[in-house]
Amino acid sequence: MERIVAWHFTDPGCPWAYSSRPAIARLRWRFGDQLDWRLVLIGLSESAARYEELGYTPGRMASGWRKFEDRFGMPFGRGLKSRMGATSRACRAIIAAREESPELGYAALRAVQLMQFTTTEVLDDDAALRCALEDVERWLEVGGFQPFESYDTALANLDPSLERRPAPERAADAVLAYPIGLTTAEVASIMRGSDLQDADLPAAEQELIAAVTEGELVVTPAGSDALWRPASAVQSEAPDALAAA
């Protein structure tokens, strides 16, 4: 049977797309390289005027994001943006990275989403985009909004022979598989022992903190949460950073 192609439609300015990251992380962990992922950027807006005409403001946007964080667990910042921003320039930047390689595309998507949802920077500011993407070339990734089970069932129907990798024994193992890092919500999603269990963010966070204490992982604050990365991946970047300096 031909490999299944998973078309991932997203936009860096969409909080629903951002909040789907835990489900996407779990799918990629469960099926590994058995799936051929294709990243597609939607491009929700060419101008911020579109949002302003609909009555959106930075305050209204930030208030709505609290509901996404409470429901899905991804980190959101607490600050207010200076203005609304269009998504098209950020989409083009991610596509440029994707054309280099799928791994770079996903690394760029993560970087821009974290900028959008955990900082006060805006998506159509070139300086902010350059800052968010400046380290993407060093990152690697192994890898409509619906419940995780919808995608899982569809894949099972397409190819019943797909091997389902069980949840890792340790939260650190999930992070070690993805050098570009995972948020706590993504790790907790991967750690679900079965589809009948809810993600346990506090338990995942405790394990991740312990792994940082042991020197296995490195943590970087991101909004209300953090990005967890393998210490080995961060250390391997150090010589490049020194050379650039």
C-alpha positions as CSV (number, residue, x, y, z in Angstrom):
1,M,0.0,0.0,0.0
2,E,1.3,3.5,-0.8
3,R,2.4,5.7,2.1
4,I,-0.3,7.9,3.6
5,V,0.1,11.6,3.0
6,A,-1.1,13.7,5.9
7,W,-1.9,17.2,4.7
8,H,-1.5,19.6,7.6
9,F,-3.3,22.9,6.8
10,T,-2.4,25.6,9.2
11,D,-1.8,29.3,9.7
12,P,0.6,30.9,12.3
13,G,-2.1,33.4,13.3
14,C,-4.8,30.9,14.1
15,P,-5.2,30.0,17.8
16,W,-7.1,26.8,16.8
17,A,-4.2,25.7,14.7
18,Y,-1.8,26.5,17.5
19,S,-3.9,24.7,20.0
20,S,-3.9,21.5,17.8
21,R,-0.1,21.1,18.4
22,P,-0.6,18.5,21.2
23,A,-2.7,16.3,18.9
24,I,-0.3,16.8,16.0
25,A,2.7,15.9,18.3
26,R,0.9,12.7,19.5
27,L,0.1,11.6,16.0
28,R,3.7,12.1,14.8
29,W,5.0,10.2,17.8
30,R,2.5,7.4,17.4
31,F,3.1,6.8,13.7
32,G,6.6,8.1,13.3
33,D,8.0,8.1,9.7
34,Q,5.2,5.9,8.5
35,L,3.3,9.0,7.4
36,D,4.4,11.5,4.8
37,W,3.6,14.9,6.3
38,R,2.9,17.9,4.0
39,L,2.7,21.3,5.5
40,V,0.3,23.8,3.8
41,L,0.0,27.4,4.9
42,I,-3.5,29.0,4.5
43,G,-2.7,32.7,4.6
44,L,-5.6,34.0,6.5
45,S,-5.0,37.7,5.9
46,E,-3.0,40.0,3.7
47,S,-3.9,43.1,5.8
48,A,-4.7,43.7,9.5
49,A,-7.6,45.9,8.3
50,R,-9.6,42.7,7.7
51,Y,-9.5,42.0,11.5
52,E,-10.2,45.6,12.5
53,E,-13.2,45.7,10.2
54,L,-14.6,42.6,12.1
55,G,-14.1,44.3,15.4
56,Y,-11.0,42.5,16.6
57,T,-8.6,44.4,18.9
58,P,-5.4,43.2,20.7
59,G,-7.4,43.3,24.0
60,R,-10.2,41.2,22.6
61,M,-7.7,38.8,21.1
62,A,-5.8,38.3,24.3
63,S,-9.0,37.8,26.3
64,G,-10.1,35.0,23.9
65,W,-6.7,33.3,24.1
66,R,-7.2,32.6,27.8
67,K,-10.0,30.2,26.8
68,F,-7.8,28.3,24.4
69,E,-5.1,27.9,27.0
70,D,-7.6,26.7,29.6
71,R,-9.1,24.2,27.2
72,F,-6.1,22.9,25.2
73,G,-3.1,23.6,27.3
74,M,-0.7,25.4,24.9
75,P,1.1,28.4,26.4
76,F,-0.1,31.9,25.7
77,G,1.5,35.2,26.8
78,R,-0.1,37.7,29.1
79,G,1.0,40.9,27.2
80,L,-1.1,42.9,24.7
81,K,0.1,43.5,21.2
82,S,0.5,47.0,20.0
83,R,-1.8,46.3,17.0
84,M,-3.4,43.6,14.9
85,G,-1.2,41.9,12.4
86,A,-1.7,40.1,9.1
87,T,-0.5,36.5,8.6
88,S,0.6,36.4,4.9
89,R,4.2,37.5,5.4
90,A,4.7,35.0,8.2
91,C,3.2,32.3,6.0
92,R,5.6,33.1,3.1
93,A,8.5,32.9,5.5
94,I,7.4,29.4,6.7
95,I,6.9,28.3,3.1
96,A,10.4,29.5,2.2
97,A,11.8,27.3,5.0
98,R,9.6,24.4,4.0
99,E,11.0,24.6,0.4
100,E,14.4,23.9,1.9
101,S,13.1,20.8,3.8
102,P,10.0,19.7,5.6
103,E,11.9,19.7,8.9
104,L,12.8,23.4,8.4
105,G,9.2,24.2,7.6
106,Y,7.9,22.7,10.8
107,A,10.7,24.4,12.8
108,A,9.8,27.7,11.2
109,L,6.1,27.2,12.0
110,R,6.8,26.5,15.6
111,A,9.1,29.5,16.0
112,V,6.5,31.9,14.4
113,Q,3.6,30.4,16.4
114,L,5.5,30.9,19.7
115,M,6.3,34.5,18.7
116,Q,2.6,35.1,17.9
117,F,1.0,33.5,20.9
118,T,3.6,34.0,23.7
119,T,5.0,37.5,22.9
120,T,3.7,40.9,22.0
121,E,5.4,40.9,18.6
122,V,3.1,41.0,15.5
123,L,3.2,38.7,12.5
124,D,3.7,41.2,9.8
125,D,6.7,42.9,11.4
126,D,9.8,41.9,9.4
127,A,12.3,42.5,12.3
128,A,10.2,40.4,14.6
129,L,10.0,37.6,12.1
130,R,13.8,37.6,11.5
131,C,14.4,37.5,15.2
132,A,12.0,34.5,15.6
133,L,13.5,32.6,12.7
134,E,17.2,33.4,13.2
135,D,18.0,30.0,14.8
136,V,15.6,27.9,12.6
137,E,18.4,26.7,10.3
138,R,19.9,24.8,13.3
139,W,16.7,23.0,14.2
140,L,15.6,19.5,13.3
141,E,12.3,17.8,13.7
142,V,11.6,14.0,13.4
143,G,8.2,14.2,12.3
144,G,-10.2,22.5,10.5
145,F,-9.5,21.5,14.1
146,Q,-10.9,18.2,15.2
147,P,-10.3,15.9,18.3
148,F,-7.2,13.8,18.1
149,E,-9.4,10.6,17.9
150,S,-10.8,11.8,14.6
151,Y,-7.5,11.8,12.9
152,D,-6.4,8.6,14.6
153,T,-9.5,6.8,13.4
154,A,-9.1,8.1,9.8
155,L,-5.5,6.8,9.6
156,A,-6.5,3.4,11.0
157,N,-9.2,3.1,8.4
158,L,-6.8,4.1,5.6
159,D,-4.1,1.6,6.6
160,P,-4.9,-0.9,9.4
161,S,-1.3,-2.1,9.2
162,L,0.2,1.1,10.6
163,E,2.2,0.4,13.7
164,R,1.0,2.3,16.8
165,R,4.0,3.3,18.9
166,P,2.9,3.3,22.6
167,A,3.4,6.3,24.9
168,P,7.1,6.7,26.1
169,E,7.9,5.5,29.6
170,R,9.3,8.9,30.5
171,A,8.3,12.5,29.5
172,A,12.0,13.2,28.7
173,D,11.9,10.5,26.0
174,A,9.3,12.4,24.1
175,V,11.4,15.6,24.1
176,L,14.6,13.7,23.2
177,A,12.8,12.5,20.0
178,Y,12.3,16.1,18.9
179,P,15.4,18.3,19.0
180,I,13.5,21.5,18.3
181,G,11.6,21.0,21.5
182,L,8.1,20.5,22.8
183,T,5.8,22.4,25.1
184,T,4.3,20.8,28.3
185,A,0.9,20.3,26.6
186,E,2.5,18.5,23.7
187,V,4.5,16.2,26.0
188,A,1.4,15.5,28.1
189,S,-0.5,14.6,25.0
190,I,2.1,12.2,23.9
191,M,2.2,10.7,27.4
192,R,-1.5,9.7,27.4
193,G,-1.5,6.0,28.1
194,S,-4.7,5.5,26.2
195,D,-7.3,7.5,24.3
196,L,-9.6,7.2,27.3
197,Q,-7.2,9.1,29.5
198,D,-6.9,12.9,29.6
199,A,-3.6,14.6,29.3
200,D,-1.9,15.2,32.7
201,L,0.0,18.5,32.3
202,P,1.1,18.8,36.0
203,A,2.5,15.2,36.0
204,A,4.4,15.8,32.7
205,E,5.8,19.1,34.0
206,Q,7.1,17.4,37.2
207,E,8.9,14.8,35.1
208,L,10.3,17.4,32.7
209,I,11.6,19.6,35.6
210,A,13.3,16.5,37.0
211,A,15.0,15.9,33.7
212,V,16.2,19.5,33.6
213,T,17.7,19.0,37.1
214,E,19.5,15.9,35.9
215,G,20.9,17.8,32.9
216,E,19.0,15.8,30.3
217,L,16.8,18.6,29.1
218,V,17.0,22.4,28.9
219,V,13.9,24.6,29.5
220,T,13.2,28.0,28.0
221,P,10.2,30.1,29.3
222,A,7.4,30.7,26.7
223,G,4.4,32.7,27.8
224,S,2.6,30.8,30.6
225,D,4.6,27.7,30.0
226,A,7.9,26.6,28.6
227,L,9.7,25.0,25.7
228,W,11.6,21.8,26.7
229,R,14.6,20.8,24.5
230,P,17.3,18.1,24.7
231,A,20.4,19.4,26.4
232,S,22.5,17.7,23.7
233,A,20.7,19.6,20.9
234,V,21.3,23.0,22.7
235,Q,24.9,22.2,23.4
236,S,25.5,21.2,19.7
237,E,24.4,24.7,18.7
238,A,26.8,26.5,20.9
239,P,29.9,26.3,18.6
240,D,27.8,27.8,15.8
241,A,26.6,30.6,18.0
242,L,30.2,31.4,19.1
243,A,31.4,31.3,15.5
244,A,28.7,33.7,14.4
245,A,29.6,36.1,17.2
